[in-house]
Amino acid sequence: MPLNSRTPSGPIETRWDNTKFEMKLVNPANKRKYNVLVVGSGLAGGAAAATLAELGYNVKCFCYQDSPRRAHSIAAQGGINAAKNYQNDGDSIYRLFYDTVKGGDFRARESNVYRLAQISVNIIDQAVAQGVPFAREYGGTLANRSFGGAHGSRTFYARGQTGQQLLLGAYQALERQIDAGRVKMFPRTEMLDLIVIDGKARGIVTRNLVTGQTDVHIADAVVLASGGYGNVFYLSTNAKGCNVTASWRAFKRGACFANPCFTQIHPTCIPVSGDYQSKLTLMSESLRNDGRIWVPLKAGDNRPPQQIPEPERDYYLERIYPSFGNLVPRDVASRAAKRMCDEGRGVGPSGLGVYLDFAASIERLGKQAIAERYGNLFEMYERITGESPYEVPMRIFPAVHYTMGGLWVDYHLMSTVPGLFVLGEANFSDHGANRLGASALMQGLADGYFVIPFTLGNYLASNKFETVGEDHPEAKAAKAQVSSRVEKLLSIKGNRTVDSFHRELGKIMWEHCGMARNEKGLREAIAHIRALKEEFWKNVNVLGESADLNQSLEKAGRVADFLELGELMCIDALERNESCGGHFREEYQTPEGEAMRDDEAFAYAAAWEYKGEGQPAELHKEDLTFEYVHPSQRSYK
């Protein structure tokens, strides 16, 4: 399968503008003749559905939540990047582009990243026009703060709830189109298969999560914006409902899955407190603006933090990375925290934690100023741990947060299945091997508001579409396969719960394919996962019936897909004999313990093609070329 990225030529500054000019357009009067399905209603999906409907297309939008407002985008806290340079501190589109390519450890496509930086300035204008209540300076101008991997302040924010406020902006735009009749919304509906007819994506099969009814939806194009797959680790900062099923169904219909082993470990999360836990809680990266990270200087020092004097504290990020200090990128900060704990200097009951201390900032700025910036985050932390960050340092530890891998897409955001477009975290395109903080919201809204309206229109204008009904043989076959799979899960009636399989998979993934990986561990993980998958299909116990609300059945289908994805992630990590960004192979590190890339052998995006049940996926490579940001050993010292 040849991978054609359709990357434009010419100066990078004009590539997107020239591409838009060369695209074919759909006559405004003809747009109502086309039908588009949008799977997902978060920032990428909600923005895409609203914008496409505003243009005149007929849109159906699907989400498994009871309302688009509950999409996981709502959980993003810290902010959204944009190259506005409001602080006059030297920022620019090119610097945002440079920081993003470097932050991703030179494993992203330059053209896509530059377009993202270009569009970032439009996103803020769009959000402000929608009424998103960004923080402002005393004089009324929009405020900024700093995030990891950047020397300037380019992050716009709404306290610690930026994702929620941006999602409400997209939601009101979507609801306006629903009211106008141009979007038909399908809440509590899960996509369970992709319908491919004559080589093009022409529809999906869904299951109503309340009634259990399966339906076929036919259209001229499908837009997938279903988020990431971090819950393959069981414990993550993702909402419990987040899953890979929509993307995995598309993968099995011919859409290549790119860089699945590129997962992001976020350094500031509340540590695990016990085996009973079902998810983890993020503490925004923005806290590193005013919080200082430290551990005791001596191993085994169990004194309360207030009793450890300054000379006996190690502010290790400030010591190791003096140029960036506490604002190094997430992969760097996470590995440093792991090293401190491995040395026996971790804090808290488990020893798996480091301190994030605000005492100096409270003394310098006052409690009120800190409360205005982070009040809701401090309250959340206190409710969970019973400790006030105003009085004692937070305890934090890295946790799975985001996935840079996803379905492979070209410059037009189209997958290897013509007519299937993939947006936001569901695709692989912009962040390489490590996403910088505050860039997820930027990508989701860029894809939904400003890219897909052009690229989808070009696809529709460039193709002819046969009239297809729900009774087409391919549609009927896909629906029958969904029903068969559901009945098979219900018929096993084994002795283990779905959650027990998911939890065991998560432990395997975290131990062998988490913050650190090595060849021996990855081979063991692949063997364990294959055995676990075999047991799952023999011994899982799915309660209830299909024609009803059945959360056990929902989870079973998702965990079955996670088991297959987990195996592919480990295979991908084993294949990539280098360290880069969030993919840290212990065999490949510098003498200082930093990631050591191999640009000669691995400067490519790994795109895996499904070859059939029981057959190994086939690896295709998209070579990455760097004309503007030349690869070098990342240094934040």
HELIX and SHEET records of a PDB file:
HELIX    1   1 ILE A   12  THR A   14  5                                   3    
HELIX    2   2 ARG A   15  GLU A   22  1                                   8    
HELIX    3   3 LYS A   31  LYS A   33  5                                   3    
HELIX    4   4 LEU A   43  LEU A   55  1                                  13    
HELIX    5   5 PRO A   68  ARG A   70  5                                   3    
HELIX    6   6 HIS A   72  ALA A   75  5                                   4    
HELIX    7   7 ILE A   93  GLY A  103  1                                  11    
HELIX    8   8 GLU A  110  GLN A  130  1                                  21    
HELIX    9   9 THR A  162  ALA A  180  1                                  19    
HELIX   10  10 GLY A  230  PHE A  233  5                                   4    
HELIX   11  11 THR A  245  PHE A  251  1                                   7    
HELIX   12  12 GLU A  285  ASN A  289  5                                   5    
HELIX   13  13 PRO A  305  GLN A  307  5                                   3    
HELIX   14  14 GLU A  310  GLU A  312  5                                   3    
HELIX   15  15 TYR A  316  ILE A  320  1                                   5    
HELIX   16  16 GLY A  325  LEU A  327  5                                   3    
HELIX   17  17 ARG A  330  ASP A  342  1                                  13    
HELIX   18  18 ALA A  359  LEU A  365  1                                   7    
HELIX   19  19 LYS A  367  THR A  385  1                                  19    
HELIX   20  20 GLY A  424  ALA A  426  5                                   3    
HELIX   21  21 ALA A  440  LEU A  445  1                                   6    
HELIX   22  22 ALA A  446  VAL A  451  3                                   6    
HELIX   23  23 ILE A  452  SER A  462  1                                  11    
HELIX   24  24 PRO A  473  SER A  491  1                                  19    
HELIX   25  25 VAL A  498  CYS A  513  1                                  16    
HELIX   26  26 GLU A  519  ASN A  539  1                                  21    
HELIX   27  27 GLN A  551  GLU A  575  1                                  25    
HELIX   28  28 ASP A  599  PHE A  602  1                                   4    
SHEET    1   A 5 VAL A 183  PHE A 186  0                                        
SHEET    2   A 5 ASN A  58  PHE A  62  1                                        
SHEET    3   A 5 ASN A  35  VAL A  39  1                                        
SHEET    4   A 5 ALA A 221  LEU A 224  1                                        
SHEET    5   A 5 LEU A 420  VAL A 422  1                                        
SHEET    1   B 2 ILE A  80  ASN A  81  0                                        
SHEET    2   B 2 THR A 155  PHE A 156 -1                                        
SHEET    1   C 3 THR A 189  ILE A 197  0                                        
SHEET    2   C 3 LYS A 200  ASN A 208 -1                                        
SHEET    3   C 3 THR A 214  ILE A 218 -1                                        
SHEET    1   D 4 GLY A 406  LEU A 407  0                                        
SHEET    2   D 4 PHE A 257  ALA A 258 -1                                        
SHEET    3   D 4 TYR A 604  GLU A 609 -1                                        
SHEET    4   D 4 GLU A 618  ASP A 623 -1                                        
SHEET    1   E 5 THR A 263  CYS A 269  0                                        
SHEET    2   E 5 MET A 394  THR A 403 -1                                        
SHEET    3   E 5 VAL A 354  ASP A 357 -1                                        
SHEET    4   E 5 ARG A 292  PRO A 296 -1                                        
SHEET    5   E 5 ARG A 313  ASP A 314 -1                                        
END                                                                             
